[in-house]
Amino acid sequence: MSDMTASDSPPVAELSYEQARDELVRVVTELEQGGATLEQSIALWERGEALARRCEEWLIGAKERLDAARAAAEG
């Protein structure tokens, strides 16, 4: 288990895509390793869910920007 807990981590809404993705990988690794208490595992799971949503928001935003750029170039 790392020394950094979810409460020590920056708010998910402030993370870049890369930061959220990298932290999500760390969260998944910690959960897979086991050794966390039930409470820690729940907190990790909740943080992971929030990080996954943040990554999805970034990807949706990127797709919308690409679609807008394509539409502008075509029209």
mmCIF file as gemmi writes it, N, C-alpha and C atoms, coordinates in Angstrom:
data_model
loop_
_atom_site.group_PDB
_atom_site.id
_atom_site.type_symbol
_atom_site.label_atom_id
_atom_site.label_alt_id
_atom_site.label_comp_id
_atom_site.label_asym_id
_atom_site.label_entity_id
_atom_site.label_seq_id
_atom_site.pdbx_PDB_ins_code
_atom_site.Cartn_x
_atom_site.Cartn_y
_atom_site.Cartn_z
_atom_site.occupancy
_atom_site.B_iso_or_equiv
_atom_site.pdbx_formal_charge
_atom_site.auth_seq_id
_atom_site.auth_asym_id
_atom_site.pdbx_PDB_model_num
ATOM 1 N N . MET Axp A 1 ? 0.846 -1.177 0 1 0 ? 1 A 1
ATOM 2 C CA . MET Axp A 1 ? 0 0 0 1 0 ? 1 A 1
ATOM 3 C C . MET Axp A 1 ? 0.89 1.238 0 1 0 ? 1 A 1
ATOM 4 N N . SER Axp A 2 ? 0.566 2.205 -0.806 1 0 ? 2 A 1
ATOM 5 C CA . SER Axp A 2 ? 1.37 3.423 -0.846 1 0 ? 2 A 1
ATOM 6 C C . SER Axp A 2 ? 1.053 4.297 0.361 1 0 ? 2 A 1
ATOM 7 N N . ASP Axp A 3 ? 1.924 5.272 0.586 1 0 ? 3 A 1
ATOM 8 C CA . ASP Axp A 3 ? 1.718 6.194 1.696 1 0 ? 3 A 1
ATOM 9 C C . ASP Axp A 3 ? 0.667 7.239 1.361 1 0 ? 3 A 1
ATOM 10 N N . MET Axp A 4 ? 0.346 7.405 0.089 1 0 ? 4 A 1
ATOM 11 C CA . MET Axp A 4 ? -0.593 8.431 -0.343 1 0 ? 4 A 1
ATOM 12 C C . MET Axp A 4 ? -2.01 7.864 -0.316 1 0 ? 4 A 1
ATOM 13 N N . THR Axp A 5 ? -2.871 8.493 0.446 1 0 ? 5 A 1
ATOM 14 C CA . THR Axp A 5 ? -4.259 8.053 0.497 1 0 ? 5 A 1
ATOM 15 C C . THR Axp A 5 ? -5.094 8.945 -0.402 1 0 ? 5 A 1
ATOM 16 N N . ALA Axp A 6 ? -6.309 8.522 -0.661 1 0 ? 6 A 1
ATOM 17 C CA . ALA Axp A 6 ? -7.197 9.292 -1.53 1 0 ? 6 A 1
ATOM 18 C C . ALA Axp A 6 ? -7.416 10.693 -0.971 1 0 ? 6 A 1
ATOM 19 N N . SER Axp A 7 ? -7.444 10.82 0.356 1 0 ? 7 A 1
ATOM 20 C CA . SER Axp A 7 ? -7.67 12.141 0.939 1 0 ? 7 A 1
ATOM 21 C C . SER Axp A 7 ? -6.463 13.06 0.743 1 0 ? 7 A 1
ATOM 22 N N . ASP Axp A 8 ? -5.268 12.487 0.525 1 0 ? 8 A 1
ATOM 23 C CA . ASP Axp A 8 ? -4.067 13.281 0.278 1 0 ? 8 A 1
ATOM 24 C C . ASP Axp A 8 ? -3.955 13.68 -1.194 1 0 ? 8 A 1
ATOM 25 N N . SER Axp A 9 ? -4.684 13.019 -2.053 1 0 ? 9 A 1
ATOM 26 C CA . SER Axp A 9 ? -4.577 13.225 -3.489 1 0 ? 9 A 1
ATOM 27 C C . SER Axp A 9 ? -5.293 14.494 -3.914 1 0 ? 9 A 1
ATOM 28 N N . PRO Axp A 10 ? -4.83 15.092 -5.021 1 0 ? 10 A 1
ATOM 29 C CA . PRO Axp A 10 ? -5.525 16.286 -5.518 1 0 ? 10 A 1
ATOM 30 C C . PRO Axp A 10 ? -6.933 15.926 -5.999 1 0 ? 10 A 1
ATOM 31 N N . PRO Axp A 11 ? -7.831 16.903 -6.004 1 0 ? 11 A 1
ATOM 32 C CA . PRO Axp A 11 ? -9.185 16.637 -6.5 1 0 ? 11 A 1
ATOM 33 C C . PRO Axp A 11 ? -9.145 16.127 -7.935 1 0 ? 11 A 1
ATOM 34 N N . VAL Axp A 12 ? -9.943 15.123 -8.214 1 0 ? 12 A 1
ATOM 35 C CA . VAL Axp A 12 ? -9.967 14.498 -9.536 1 0 ? 12 A 1
ATOM 36 C C . VAL Axp A 12 ? -10.269 15.524 -10.624 1 0 ? 12 A 1
ATOM 37 N N . ALA Axp A 13 ? -11.157 16.46 -10.345 1 0 ? 13 A 1
ATOM 38 C CA . ALA Axp A 13 ? -11.56 17.454 -11.349 1 0 ? 13 A 1
ATOM 39 C C . ALA Axp A 13 ? -10.403 18.345 -11.791 1 0 ? 13 A 1
ATOM 40 N N . GLU Axp A 14 ? -9.326 18.396 -11.007 1 0 ? 14 A 1
ATOM 41 C CA . GLU Axp A 14 ? -8.186 19.24 -11.343 1 0 ? 14 A 1
ATOM 42 C C . GLU Axp A 14 ? -7.098 18.503 -12.12 1 0 ? 14 A 1
ATOM 43 N N . LEU Axp A 15 ? -7.272 17.208 -12.331 1 0 ? 15 A 1
ATOM 44 C CA . LEU Axp A 15 ? -6.236 16.4 -12.969 1 0 ? 15 A 1
ATOM 45 C C . LEU Axp A 15 ? -6.305 16.46 -14.487 1 0 ? 15 A 1
ATOM 46 N N . SER Axp A 16 ? -5.138 16.471 -15.11 1 0 ? 16 A 1
ATOM 47 C CA . SER Axp A 16 ? -5.08 16.326 -16.56 1 0 ? 16 A 1
ATOM 48 C C . SER Axp A 16 ? -5.412 14.875 -16.9 1 0 ? 16 A 1
ATOM 49 N N . TYR Axp A 17 ? -5.625 14.616 -18.176 1 0 ? 17 A 1
ATOM 50 C CA . TYR Axp A 17 ? -5.894 13.245 -18.603 1 0 ? 17 A 1
ATOM 51 C C . TYR Axp A 17 ? -4.752 12.323 -18.178 1 0 ? 17 A 1
ATOM 52 N N . GLU Axp A 18 ? -3.521 12.751 -18.425 1 0 ? 18 A 1
ATOM 53 C CA . GLU Axp A 18 ? -2.363 11.918 -18.131 1 0 ? 18 A 1
ATOM 54 C C . GLU Axp A 18 ? -2.225 11.658 -16.638 1 0 ? 18 A 1
ATOM 55 N N . GLN Axp A 19 ? -2.471 12.677 -15.823 1 0 ? 19 A 1
ATOM 56 C CA . GLN Axp A 19 ? -2.398 12.497 -14.371 1 0 ? 19 A 1
ATOM 57 C C . GLN Axp A 19 ? -3.462 11.512 -13.894 1 0 ? 19 A 1
ATOM 58 N N . ALA Axp A 20 ? -4.689 11.669 -14.395 1 0 ? 20 A 1
ATOM 59 C CA . ALA Axp A 20 ? -5.778 10.78 -13.994 1 0 ? 20 A 1
ATOM 60 C C . ALA Axp A 20 ? -5.499 9.352 -14.442 1 0 ? 20 A 1
ATOM 61 N N . ARG Axp A 21 ? -5.016 9.198 -15.662 1 0 ? 21 A 1
ATOM 62 C CA . ARG Axp A 21 ? -4.706 7.862 -16.184 1 0 ? 21 A 1
ATOM 63 C C . ARG Axp A 21 ? -3.613 7.193 -15.356 1 0 ? 21 A 1
ATOM 64 N N . ASP Axp A 22 ? -2.547 7.933 -15.06 1 0 ? 22 A 1
ATOM 65 C CA . ASP Axp A 22 ? -1.43 7.364 -14.303 1 0 ? 22 A 1
ATOM 66 C C . ASP Axp A 22 ? -1.857 6.987 -12.89 1 0 ? 22 A 1
ATOM 67 N N . GLU Axp A 23 ? -2.659 7.835 -12.256 1 0 ? 23 A 1
ATOM 68 C CA . GLU Axp A 23 ? -3.132 7.507 -10.91 1 0 ? 23 A 1
ATOM 69 C C . GLU Axp A 23 ? -4.076 6.317 -10.944 1 0 ? 23 A 1
ATOM 70 N N . LEU Axp A 24 ? -4.906 6.231 -11.979 1 0 ? 24 A 1
ATOM 71 C CA . LEU Axp A 24 ? -5.81 5.096 -12.12 1 0 ? 24 A 1
ATOM 72 C C . LEU Axp A 24 ? -5.023 3.794 -12.219 1 0 ? 24 A 1
ATOM 73 N N . VAL Axp A 25 ? -3.935 3.803 -12.958 1 0 ? 25 A 1
ATOM 74 C CA . VAL Axp A 25 ? -3.08 2.612 -13.059 1 0 ? 25 A 1
ATOM 75 C C . VAL Axp A 25 ? -2.55 2.238 -11.672 1 0 ? 25 A 1
ATOM 76 N N . ARG Axp A 26 ? -2.111 3.238 -10.899 1 0 ? 26 A 1
ATOM 77 C CA . ARG Axp A 26 ? -1.603 2.964 -9.541 1 0 ? 26 A 1
ATOM 78 C C . ARG Axp A 26 ? -2.703 2.393 -8.643 1 0 ? 26 A 1
ATOM 79 N N . VAL Axp A 27 ? -3.905 2.946 -8.752 1 0 ? 27 A 1
ATOM 80 C CA . VAL Axp A 27 ? -5.026 2.463 -7.94 1 0 ? 27 A 1
ATOM 81 C C . VAL Axp A 27 ? -5.338 1.006 -8.267 1 0 ? 27 A 1
ATOM 82 N N . VAL Axp A 28 ? -5.405 0.696 -9.548 1 0 ? 28 A 1
ATOM 83 C CA . VAL Axp A 28 ? -5.705 -0.677 -9.966 1 0 ? 28 A 1
ATOM 84 C C . VAL Axp A 28 ? -4.619 -1.627 -9.46 1 0 ? 28 A 1
ATOM 85 N N . THR Axp A 29 ? -3.36 -1.215 -9.571 1 0 ? 29 A 1
ATOM 86 C CA . THR Axp A 29 ? -2.252 -2.049 -9.101 1 0 ? 29 A 1
ATOM 87 C C . THR Axp A 29 ? -2.371 -2.311 -7.606 1 0 ? 29 A 1
ATOM 88 N N . GLU Axp A 30 ? -2.689 -1.276 -6.836 1 0 ? 30 A 1
ATOM 89 C CA . GLU Axp A 30 ? -2.843 -1.445 -5.384 1 0 ? 30 A 1
ATOM 90 C C . GLU Axp A 30 ? -3.981 -2.395 -5.058 1 0 ? 30 A 1
ATOM 91 N N . LEU Axp A 31 ? -5.09 -2.26 -5.768 1 0 ? 31 A 1
ATOM 92 C CA . LEU Axp A 31 ? -6.223 -3.149 -5.522 1 0 ? 31 A 1
ATOM 93 C C . LEU Axp A 31 ? -5.872 -4.592 -5.886 1 0 ? 31 A 1
ATOM 94 N N . GLU Axp A 32 ? -5.145 -4.778 -6.969 1 0 ? 32 A 1
ATOM 95 C CA . GLU Axp A 32 ? -4.764 -6.132 -7.394 1 0 ? 32 A 1
ATOM 96 C C . GLU Axp A 32 ? -3.785 -6.781 -6.429 1 0 ? 32 A 1
ATOM 97 N N . GLN Axp A 33 ? -2.933 -5.982 -5.802 1 0 ? 33 A 1
ATOM 98 C CA . GLN Axp A 33 ? -1.943 -6.525 -4.87 1 0 ? 33 A 1
ATOM 99 C C . GLN Axp A 33 ? -2.574 -7.024 -3.584 1 0 ? 33 A 1
ATOM 100 N N . GLY Axp A 34 ? -3.746 -6.51 -3.267 1 0 ? 34 A 1
ATOM 101 C CA . GLY Axp A 34 ? -4.39 -6.888 -2.016 1 0 ? 34 A 1
ATOM 102 C C . GLY Axp A 34 ? -3.641 -6.269 -0.848 1 0 ? 34 A 1
ATOM 103 N N . GLY Axp A 35 ? -3.906 -6.741 0.327 1 0 ? 35 A 1
ATOM 104 C CA . GLY Axp A 35 ? -3.207 -6.236 1.491 1 0 ? 35 A 1
ATOM 105 C C . GLY Axp A 35 ? -3.841 -5.005 2.107 1 0 ? 35 A 1
ATOM 106 N N . ALA Axp A 36 ? -4.76 -4.373 1.401 1 0 ? 36 A 1
ATOM 107 C CA . ALA Axp A 36 ? -5.442 -3.198 1.946 1 0 ? 36 A 1
ATOM 108 C C . ALA Axp A 36 ? -6.599 -3.666 2.819 1 0 ? 36 A 1
ATOM 109 N N . THR Axp A 37 ? -6.942 -2.853 3.782 1 0 ? 37 A 1
ATOM 110 C CA . THR Axp A 37 ? -8.118 -3.154 4.597 1 0 ? 37 A 1
ATOM 111 C C . THR Axp A 37 ? -9.365 -2.967 3.719 1 0 ? 37 A 1
ATOM 112 N N . LEU Axp A 38 ? -10.481 -3.418 4.204 1 0 ? 38 A 1
ATOM 113 C CA . LEU Axp A 38 ? -11.735 -3.242 3.46 1 0 ? 38 A 1
ATOM 114 C C . LEU Axp A 38 ? -12.006 -1.76 3.239 1 0 ? 38 A 1
ATOM 115 N N . GLU Axp A 39 ? -11.816 -0.963 4.275 1 0 ? 39 A 1
ATOM 116 C CA . GLU Axp A 39 ? -12.067 0.483 4.165 1 0 ? 39 A 1
ATOM 117 C C . GLU Axp A 39 ? -11.133 1.122 3.133 1 0 ? 39 A 1
ATOM 118 N N . GLN Axp A 40 ? -9.853 0.736 3.153 1 0 ? 40 A 1
ATOM 119 C CA . GLN Axp A 40 ? -8.895 1.257 2.179 1 0 ? 40 A 1
ATOM 120 C C . GLN Axp A 40 ? -9.274 0.814 0.766 1 0 ? 40 A 1
ATOM 121 N N . SER Axp A 41 ? -9.688 -0.432 0.629 1 0 ? 41 A 1
ATOM 122 C CA . SER Axp A 41 ? -10.08 -0.946 -0.683 1 0 ? 41 A 1
ATOM 123 C C . SER Axp A 41 ? -11.285 -0.194 -1.232 1 0 ? 41 A 1
ATOM 124 N N . ILE Axp A 42 ? -12.253 0.093 -0.377 1 0 ? 42 A 1
ATOM 125 C CA . ILE Axp A 42 ? -13.425 0.849 -0.81 1 0 ? 42 A 1
ATOM 126 C C . ILE Axp A 42 ? -13.012 2.249 -1.252 1 0 ? 42 A 1
ATOM 127 N N . ALA Axp A 43 ? -12.133 2.891 -0.478 1 0 ? 43 A 1
ATOM 128 C CA . ALA Axp A 43 ? -11.67 4.237 -0.831 1 0 ? 43 A 1
ATOM 129 C C . ALA Axp A 43 ? -10.905 4.206 -2.151 1 0 ? 43 A 1
ATOM 130 N N . LEU Axp A 44 ? -10.081 3.194 -2.343 1 0 ? 44 A 1
ATOM 131 C CA . LEU Axp A 44 ? -9.346 3.058 -3.605 1 0 ? 44 A 1
ATOM 132 C C . LEU Axp A 44 ? -10.314 2.853 -4.764 1 0 ? 44 A 1
ATOM 133 N N . TRP Axp A 45 ? -11.299 1.998 -4.571 1 0 ? 45 A 1
ATOM 134 C CA . TRP Axp A 45 ? -12.287 1.723 -5.617 1 0 ? 45 A 1
ATOM 135 C C . TRP Axp A 45 ? -13.029 3.006 -5.997 1 0 ? 45 A 1
ATOM 136 N N . GLU Axp A 46 ? -13.458 3.765 -4.993 1 0 ? 46 A 1
ATOM 137 C CA . GLU Axp A 46 ? -14.18 5.015 -5.258 1 0 ? 46 A 1
ATOM 138 C C . GLU Axp A 46 ? -13.295 6.006 -6.002 1 0 ? 46 A 1
ATOM 139 N N . ARG Axp A 47 ? -12.032 6.113 -5.59 1 0 ? 47 A 1
ATOM 140 C CA . ARG Axp A 47 ? -11.095 7.003 -6.279 1 0 ? 47 A 1
ATOM 141 C C . ARG Axp A 47 ? -10.901 6.528 -7.715 1 0 ? 47 A 1
ATOM 142 N N . GLY Axp A 48 ? -10.765 5.224 -7.9 1 0 ? 48 A 1
ATOM 143 C CA . GLY Axp A 48 ? -10.596 4.676 -9.242 1 0 ? 48 A 1
ATOM 144 C C . GLY Axp A 48 ? -11.783 4.971 -10.142 1 0 ? 48 A 1
ATOM 145 N N . GLU Axp A 49 ? -12.977 4.852 -9.602 1 0 ? 49 A 1
ATOM 146 C CA . GLU Axp A 49 ? -14.186 5.166 -10.377 1 0 ? 49 A 1
ATOM 147 C C . GLU Axp A 49 ? -14.18 6.635 -10.8 1 0 ? 49 A 1
ATOM 148 N N . ALA Axp A 50 ? -13.821 7.521 -9.877 1 0 ? 50 A 1
ATOM 149 C CA . ALA Axp A 50 ? -13.777 8.954 -10.187 1 0 ? 50 A 1
ATOM 150 C C . ALA Axp A 50 ? -12.693 9.237 -11.23 1 0 ? 50 A 1
ATOM 151 N N . LEU Axp A 51 ? -11.561 8.577 -11.111 1 0 ? 51 A 1
ATOM 152 C CA . LEU Axp A 51 ? -10.474 8.771 -12.082 1 0 ? 51 A 1
ATOM 153 C C . LEU Axp A 51 ? -10.883 8.275 -13.464 1 0 ? 51 A 1
ATOM 154 N N . ALA Axp A 52 ? -11.561 7.144 -13.522 1 0 ? 52 A 1
ATOM 155 C CA . ALA Axp A 52 ? -12.023 6.611 -14.803 1 0 ? 52 A 1
ATOM 156 C C . ALA Axp A 52 ? -13.01 7.574 -15.457 1 0 ? 52 A 1
ATOM 157 N N . ARG Axp A 53 ? -13.917 8.148 -14.655 1 0 ? 53 A 1
ATOM 158 C CA . ARG Axp A 53 ? -14.87 9.134 -15.198 1 0 ? 53 A 1
ATOM 159 C C . ARG Axp A 53 ? -14.129 10.357 -15.723 1 0 ? 53 A 1
ATOM 160 N N . ARG Axp A 54 ? -13.099 10.804 -15.011 1 0 ? 54 A 1
ATOM 161 C CA . ARG Axp A 54 ? -12.319 11.97 -15.44 1 0 ? 54 A 1
ATOM 162 C C . ARG Axp A 54 ? -11.635 11.69 -16.768 1 0 ? 54 A 1
ATOM 163 N N . CYS Axp A 55 ? -11.052 10.509 -16.909 1 0 ? 55 A 1
ATOM 164 C CA . CYS Axp A 55 ? -10.413 10.143 -18.176 1 0 ? 55 A 1
ATOM 165 C C . CYS Axp A 55 ? -11.443 10.148 -19.307 1 0 ? 55 A 1
ATOM 166 N N . GLU Axp A 56 ? -12.617 9.592 -19.032 1 0 ? 56 A 1
ATOM 167 C CA . GLU Axp A 56 ? -13.669 9.557 -20.043 1 0 ? 56 A 1
ATOM 168 C C . GLU Axp A 56 ? -14.096 10.971 -20.437 1 0 ? 56 A 1
ATOM 169 N N . GLU Axp A 57 ? -14.203 11.871 -19.457 1 0 ? 57 A 1
ATOM 170 C CA . GLU Axp A 57 ? -14.556 13.264 -19.762 1 0 ? 57 A 1
ATOM 171 C C . GLU Axp A 57 ? -13.527 13.894 -20.698 1 0 ? 57 A 1
ATOM 172 N N . TRP Axp A 58 ? -12.249 13.664 -20.413 1 0 ? 58 A 1
ATOM 173 C CA . TRP Axp A 58 ? -11.188 14.206 -21.269 1 0 ? 58 A 1
ATOM 174 C C . TRP Axp A 58 ? -11.289 13.647 -22.678 1 0 ? 58 A 1
ATOM 175 N N . LEU Axp A 59 ? -11.529 12.337 -22.789 1 0 ? 59 A 1
ATOM 176 C CA . LEU Axp A 59 ? -11.599 11.717 -24.116 1 0 ? 59 A 1
ATOM 177 C C . LEU Axp A 59 ? -12.817 12.195 -24.898 1 0 ? 59 A 1
ATOM 178 N N . ILE Axp A 60 ? -13.949 12.353 -24.224 1 0 ? 60 A 1
ATOM 179 C CA . ILE Axp A 60 ? -15.149 12.876 -24.883 1 0 ? 60 A 1
ATOM 180 C C . ILE Axp A 60 ? -14.895 14.302 -25.362 1 0 ? 60 A 1
ATOM 181 N N . GLY Axp A 61 ? -14.274 15.113 -24.514 1 0 ? 61 A 1
ATOM 182 C CA . GLY Axp A 61 ? -13.948 16.488 -24.895 1 0 ? 61 A 1
ATOM 183 C C . GLY Axp A 61 ? -13.007 16.538 -26.083 1 0 ? 61 A 1
ATOM 184 N N . ALA Axp A 62 ? -12.021 15.654 -26.098 1 0 ? 62 A 1
ATOM 185 C CA . ALA Axp A 62 ? -11.076 15.611 -27.219 1 0 ? 62 A 1
ATOM 186 C C . ALA Axp A 62 ? -11.796 15.215 -28.504 1 0 ? 62 A 1
ATOM 187 N N . LYS Axp A 63 ? -12.69 14.246 -28.422 1 0 ? 63 A 1
ATOM 188 C CA . LYS Axp A 63 ? -13.443 13.827 -29.614 1 0 ? 63 A 1
ATOM 189 C C . LYS Axp A 63 ? -14.312 14.965 -30.124 1 0 ? 63 A 1
ATOM 190 N N . GLU Axp A 64 ? -14.958 15.688 -29.219 1 0 ? 64 A 1
ATOM 191 C CA . GLU Axp A 64 ? -15.803 16.815 -29.637 1 0 ? 64 A 1
ATOM 192 C C . GLU Axp A 64 ? -14.971 17.888 -30.34 1 0 ? 64 A 1
ATOM 193 N N . ARG Axp A 65 ? -13.783 18.153 -29.818 1 0 ? 65 A 1
ATOM 194 C CA . ARG Axp A 65 ? -12.907 19.146 -30.45 1 0 ? 65 A 1
ATOM 195 C C . ARG Axp A 65 ? -12.471 18.689 -31.836 1 0 ? 65 A 1
ATOM 196 N N . LEU Axp A 66 ? -12.148 17.405 -31.963 1 0 ? 66 A 1
ATOM 197 C CA . LEU Axp A 66 ? -11.756 16.876 -33.277 1 0 ? 66 A 1
ATOM 198 C C . LEU Axp A 66 ? -12.921 16.941 -34.263 1 0 ? 66 A 1
ATOM 199 N N . ASP Axp A 67 ? -14.103 16.558 -33.791 1 0 ? 67 A 1
ATOM 200 C CA . ASP Axp A 67 ? -15.278 16.617 -34.653 1 0 ? 67 A 1
ATOM 201 C C . ASP Axp A 67 ? -15.547 18.045 -35.108 1 0 ? 67 A 1
ATOM 202 N N . ALA Axp A 68 ? -15.414 19.02 -34.203 1 0 ? 68 A 1
ATOM 203 C CA . ALA Axp A 68 ? -15.631 20.418 -34.551 1 0 ? 68 A 1
ATOM 204 C C . ALA Axp A 68 ? -14.589 20.899 -35.559 1 0 ? 68 A 1
ATOM 205 N N . ALA Axp A 69 ? -13.346 20.495 -35.36 1 0 ? 69 A 1
ATOM 206 C CA . ALA Axp A 69 ? -12.293 20.889 -36.284 1 0 ? 69 A 1
ATOM 207 C C . ALA Axp A 69 ? -12.512 20.292 -37.666 1 0 ? 69 A 1
ATOM 208 N N . ARG Axp A 70 ? -12.956 19.036 -37.71 1 0 ? 70 A 1
ATOM 209 C CA . ARG Axp A 70 ? -13.262 18.397 -39.007 1 0 ? 70 A 1
ATOM 210 C C . ARG Axp A 70 ? -14.409 19.109 -39.71 1 0 ? 70 A 1
ATOM 211 N N . ALA Axp A 71 ? -15.454 19.415 -38.938 1 0 ? 71 A 1
ATOM 212 C CA . ALA Axp A 71 ? -16.613 20.081 -39.513 1 0 ? 71 A 1
ATOM 213 C C . ALA Axp A 71 ? -16.23 21.457 -40.06 1 0 ? 71 A 1
ATOM 214 N N . ALA Axp A 72 ? -15.388 22.176 -39.342 1 0 ? 72 A 1
ATOM 215 C CA . ALA Axp A 72 ? -14.95 23.501 -39.797 1 0 ? 72 A 1
ATOM 216 C C . ALA Axp A 72 ? -14.098 23.385 -41.063 1 0 ? 72 A 1
ATOM 217 N N . ALA Axp A 73 ? -13.261 22.339 -41.111 1 0 ? 73 A 1
ATOM 218 C CA . ALA Axp A 73 ? -12.395 22.158 -42.275 1 0 ? 73 A 1
ATOM 219 C C . ALA Axp A 73 ? -13.214 21.759 -43.516 1 0 ? 73 A 1
ATOM 220 N N . GLU Axp A 74 ? -14.3 21.048 -43.295 1 0 ? 74 A 1
ATOM 221 C CA . GLU Axp A 74 ? -15.129 20.587 -44.422 1 0 ? 74 A 1
ATOM 222 C C . GLU Axp A 74 ? -16.122 21.647 -44.881 1 0 ? 74 A 1
ATOM 223 N N . GLY Axp A 75 ? -16.385 22.601 -44.012 1 0 ? 75 A 1
ATOM 224 C CA . GLY Axp A 75 ? -17.477 23.406 -44.384 1 0 ? 75 A 1
ATOM 225 C C . GLY Axp A 75 ? -17.491 24.825 -44.37 1 0 ? 75 A 1
